[in-house]
Amino acid sequence: MPIVYKIDIIAELKARGYNTNRLRKEKLLTQSALCGDFITRNMLSRIETGDINPSLETLRFLADKLQ
């Protein structure tokens, strides 16, 4: 995947308040399927509700999974 595309996804996540919930549902992924072994399902839930701000590394991971 081109780096520019990854940056676009990361920018979209930030612009939409890390709306991974919407993107995840569009891809028909469960929380468990999206987070895999990288983050916990609880952490993903907190990211989706805006309770926490993920690190850049986590954003990159989510961007890769949501492409």
N, C-alpha and C positions, 0 to 999 in steps of 0.2 A: 504494500500500500504506500502511495506517495506520502511523504512527510506533510506536505501541504494539506492533504485530505485529513490527516490525523489532527492537525492544528485546527482545521475548520470544525471538526466534531467537538474538540475541546472548547473552542470558542462558543459553539452553540450550547454546550452544556452550561458554561458560565453565564451566557446571555439569558438563558431560560431558567436561571436559578438552580442549576444542576438537575433539571427535570428528567432525570434518568427514568423515573417511573413511566412517563409517557413514551419515551423511546423504547424502554424495555417491553412495554405492552404492545407497541407497534410491531416489535420483532417476535412477539408471542413467547417471550422468555419468562420463566419464573425467577423470583429473587435468587433462589438457590442456584439455578442454572447460570445466572449472570455473575454472581460473585465467585463461583467456583471455589478454589482453595486459596485465593488471593486475599479476600476480605470475608468477614463473617456476614451472614444474612442480616443480623441485627445492625451492623454498621451500614450496610446498604440501605436498610429501612430508614435509618437516621439521616443518611445522605438524601434520600428521596423526599423526606419530609422537611428538609432544610434545617434539621437540628444541629448538624455538624457540616463543616466545610472540608471536603476531601483534599488530600495532598495532590500535588501535580502527578506523582507516580500513580496514585489511585485513579485520577482523572484519565490518565493515559491508558491504564488497564481497561477502564470502563469504555473509553472511546474505541479501543480495539475490539472489544466484545460487541459493541453496538453498531459497528460499521455495517 
